[in-house]
Amino acid sequence: MITKKLKFVVGTAVILCAVLALAITGMQESKAYYRTVPELKAMGQRVEGRRVRVAGNVVVGSIEHHGEGVVTFVIDYEGETLPVKYIGRGPLPDTLVDRAQAVAEGTMTSTGTFEATLVQAKCASKYEAAYAEGSTVAE
Amino acid sequence: MHHLGNFSLMAIVVLASYAVVASLLGVRRESSRLVKSGERALLTCSALSTVACFALVTLLLKSDFRFEYVASYSNRDLPFFYKISALWAGNNGSLLFWSWLIFVFTAITILTNQKKNRELMPYVVATLGMITLFFTYLNYWLCNPFVELAVVTAAGGAQSWAPVDGRGLNPLLQHPLMAIHPPILYIGYVGFVIPFAFCVAALASGRLGAEWITSTRRWTLVAWFFLGTGLILGGRWAYVELGWGGYWAWDPVENAALLPWLTGTAYLHSVIIQERKGMLKIWNVTLVVITYLLCVFGTFLTRSGVVASVHAFAESEFAQIFLVFILVAAVLCAGLILYRLPELKSKNELDSIVSRESSFLFNNLLFLIASFAVLWGTMYPVLSEWLYDEKATVGPAYFNKVNIPIGLALLALTGIGPLLAWRKSSFESLRRNFTWPCLVGVATFLGLLALGMRQPAPLMTFALSTFVTTTIVLEFHKGARARQTHRGGSYRSALVDLTLVNTRRYGGYIVHFGMVLIFIGIAGLAFDTDMKADLATGESIQIKSYDVKLVALNEGRTPNYEWLSAELELRKNGKLVGTYEPQKHFYFASQQPTSEVRRHATFVEDVYLIFASVTDDNKATVQVYVKPLVRWVWIGGIVLFLGTVVTLVPDKRELKLARKAESQKKVATQVKKKYEVA
């Protein structure tokens, strides 16, 4: 009786430990910290090489295609700007247009350019910010 | 029209409240009239909810841009079909649609349970009444789709106002798959409300037997099936429409739908143990509660903007109210379970670790761990802020690392579980059942290894897939053979009969086989290759055995959008396969570009062509993916569908029982009549 229960407990414990170990390594590999543009700049050298996620609005006219899928753009967060260079494998989302809310994940380089391997974008202003108070829409 | 909509919503709030009170009071006073009146009130709500949806659809079809919702999600030139689908394109409308689905299910439940489950029904009605009350309340006061636009006049008053044209439906949603994917997913999300209501009713009334489980078996299966189909269609949509070359990204909203599917799958398995052995009662009620709450949580995640996601609706103020609802429901259910704990405890114990029961237990354990891991990863941005005061996110590497081994273990159990005997499997039966499948699995493994495959995950997937497939084929074969020797007839008719006699078991095998195919498709991901290049007209790139050449850059326009395309010639080993034109659309109404990918799909692999952009010197940036085995994911989905349909067919035993009950009833009434005559 006891041995049977023990078998279950041991089996469960083994599974749990294995998953936990996997989860921890997986988290270490893919963890990225949220930073605002000013925070990122303030951190200077310390942030180089660390995976970071940074958000901001795409500055109008800043998106440039350099061929081979490399794209650069500038994001703006409360007046502070950050140049971003996309070097990821996949195509950039279509939603990455002027003024879109963009989230870039990657690392900061010593030149001050943020190298992103992942970019998400939302044209939130178009779809979600509903017609705000009538006065602004009326013009 | 909008008055009709608003009136309906208000009337629902009143009537649903009445239904809750009347049902509970009806139980207290043992008044079947009160209980009935509660049911009728909720039925009326269903009709009113239909009216409210009808009102919004009418406004959308009439392009009445005085209304914020219509102006935000539709425009004049939008095709008819998408005008209707705009009903679920935005937060407010989709909530209305969501509530309507709950009401439809509620109505079906009430109408089909006029004579059955009378002790449970008052609680079922009360639970459903409370839930619909909550959603309708949100829909009326916080996310009302019938709000009119207004401008502030010079005098400071408000004046109604309508733009010339609406902003149009998000072009990404202008796709047939996207028009049907949300409703299908919603049916899944919402469908679990019925098992949940019955589960609460069982707990509240103390009728904890198999009654509520058998009454909701089909609901659970249907909800589970729609949730799964919704997930697959969503993946398919992402693949053909979003154009990033994949179908699953561990996006928070995808995860939100996966979570209840995982726990729901666990429940579908563990409930079998309760039916067979009367065990795991506590576990099952807990699973149903968790599954339903995860469904609500998924809705919350999609709508609240708590975790930023590409396809979440905007941030809205009702996040807190939603969380309160979930918490209150969780606390109430936990309270009920604790209150009934002594009655839920089972007398049976597990007999052996090598038995059907224990394979179900481990299946449940794995599903639960997977759900927890997915939940943890999804909520990590929020959790890390709480725990470490530093917001961080985890990426696909985390989800894959945890879920691939769990998935493989579950795949193995898919083959092992059904072959183990109840209680205890003897060594002899193990040898008899597993020799062939194991040999086939090992042979696959060694064969692929010899062919040079080295990645462990796909190697294991393919080996386990052939192992599981062999067990399934053998099960059908053995059953059909046995039937044929007993009853004669052809092998094929024996096979069909076998399935019809025990639809749950053999339908389940077909579902398992569908999962095997999906696993094979997913394993193909390990062999993806891709290439990016800037092509001038006449230039080409090579990827694997394919050759992609840019023939021309074309452009044009339709009333809805302007387009640019890259005309590409695809050759395999030098032989022309075809010409493909991936495009870029630029929609006028929404001012948004979208990519239209083109695919050359075969059973072996897909060639996936993306036209990313045009460079300054007029070259086309083209991205090509070669993705092996993708098609098997969709085929697996279809097999899953067929298998589920088989499990839903009442099997011959069930029909026999039903007929028996019917005839007994007839006899009883005849006897009664005789007495009355006498």
Chai-1 contact restraints between the chains, C-beta under 6 A:
chainA,res_idxA,chainB,res_idxB,connection_type,confidence,min_distance_angstrom,max_distance_angstrom,comment,restraint_id
A,K7,B,I353,contact,1.0,0.0,6.0,A-B,restraint_1
A,V19,B,I369,contact,1.0,0.0,6.0,A-B,restraint_2
A,L22,B,K401,contact,1.0,0.0,6.0,A-B,restraint_3
A,L22,B,V402,contact,1.0,0.0,6.0,A-B,restraint_4
A,A23,B,A373,contact,1.0,0.0,6.0,A-B,restraint_5
A,A23,B,V402,contact,1.0,0.0,6.0,A-B,restraint_6
A,G26,B,A397,contact,1.0,0.0,6.0,A-B,restraint_7
A,G26,B,Y398,contact,1.0,0.0,6.0,A-B,restraint_8
A,G26,B,K401,contact,1.0,0.0,6.0,A-B,restraint_9
A,G26,B,V402,contact,1.0,0.0,6.0,A-B,restraint_10
A,M27,B,V394,contact,1.0,0.0,6.0,A-B,restraint_11
A,M27,B,Y398,contact,1.0,0.0,6.0,A-B,restraint_12
A,E29,B,A397,contact,1.0,0.0,6.0,A-B,restraint_13
A,S30,B,V394,contact,1.0,0.0,6.0,A-B,restraint_14
A,S30,B,G395,contact,1.0,0.0,6.0,A-B,restraint_15
A,S30,B,A397,contact,1.0,0.0,6.0,A-B,restraint_16
A,S30,B,Y398,contact,1.0,0.0,6.0,A-B,restraint_17
A,K31,B,A392,contact,1.0,0.0,6.0,A-B,restraint_18
A,K31,B,V394,contact,1.0,0.0,6.0,A-B,restraint_19
A,A32,B,T393,contact,1.0,0.0,6.0,A-B,restraint_20
A,Y33,B,A392,contact,1.0,0.0,6.0,A-B,restraint_21
A,Y34,B,K391,contact,1.0,0.0,6.0,A-B,restraint_22
A,R53,B,T393,contact,1.0,0.0,6.0,A-B,restraint_23
A,H65,B,S613,contact,1.0,0.0,6.0,A-B,restraint_24
A,H65,B,T615,contact,1.0,0.0,6.0,A-B,restraint_25
A,G67,B,D534,contact,1.0,0.0,6.0,A-B,restraint_26
A,G67,B,T615,contact,1.0,0.0,6.0,A-B,restraint_27
A,E68,B,K532,contact,1.0,0.0,6.0,A-B,restraint_28
A,E68,B,D534,contact,1.0,0.0,6.0,A-B,restraint_29
A,G69,B,K532,contact,1.0,0.0,6.0,A-B,restraint_30
A,G69,B,T621,contact,1.0,0.0,6.0,A-B,restraint_31
A,G90,B,W244,contact,1.0,0.0,6.0,A-B,restraint_32
A,G90,B,G245,contact,1.0,0.0,6.0,A-B,restraint_33
A,P91,B,W244,contact,1.0,0.0,6.0,A-B,restraint_34
A,P91,B,I610,contact,1.0,0.0,6.0,A-B,restraint_35
A,P91,B,A612,contact,1.0,0.0,6.0,A-B,restraint_36
A,P91,B,Q623,contact,1.0,0.0,6.0,A-B,restraint_37
A,D94,B,P593,contact,1.0,0.0,6.0,A-B,restraint_38
A,D94,B,T594,contact,1.0,0.0,6.0,A-B,restraint_39
A,D94,B,S595,contact,1.0,0.0,6.0,A-B,restraint_40
A,Q120,B,V310,contact,1.0,0.0,6.0,A-B,restraint_41
A,C123,B,Q592,contact,1.0,0.0,6.0,A-B,restraint_42
A,K126,B,S590,contact,1.0,0.0,6.0,A-B,restraint_43
A,Y127,B,N170,contact,1.0,0.0,6.0,A-B,restraint_44
A,E128,B,A314,contact,1.0,0.0,6.0,A-B,restraint_45
A,A130,B,E68,contact,1.0,0.0,6.0,A-B,restraint_46
A,A130,B,S72,contact,1.0,0.0,6.0,A-B,restraint_47
A,Y131,B,E68,contact,1.0,0.0,6.0,A-B,restraint_48
A,Y131,B,L149,contact,1.0,0.0,6.0,A-B,restraint_49
A,G134,B,A150,contact,1.0,0.0,6.0,A-B,restraint_50
A,G134,B,V151,contact,1.0,0.0,6.0,A-B,restraint_51
A,G134,B,V152,contact,1.0,0.0,6.0,A-B,restraint_52
A,G134,B,W161,contact,1.0,0.0,6.0,A-B,restraint_53
A,S135,B,V152,contact,1.0,0.0,6.0,A-B,restraint_54
A,A138,B,V151,contact,1.0,0.0,6.0,A-B,restraint_55
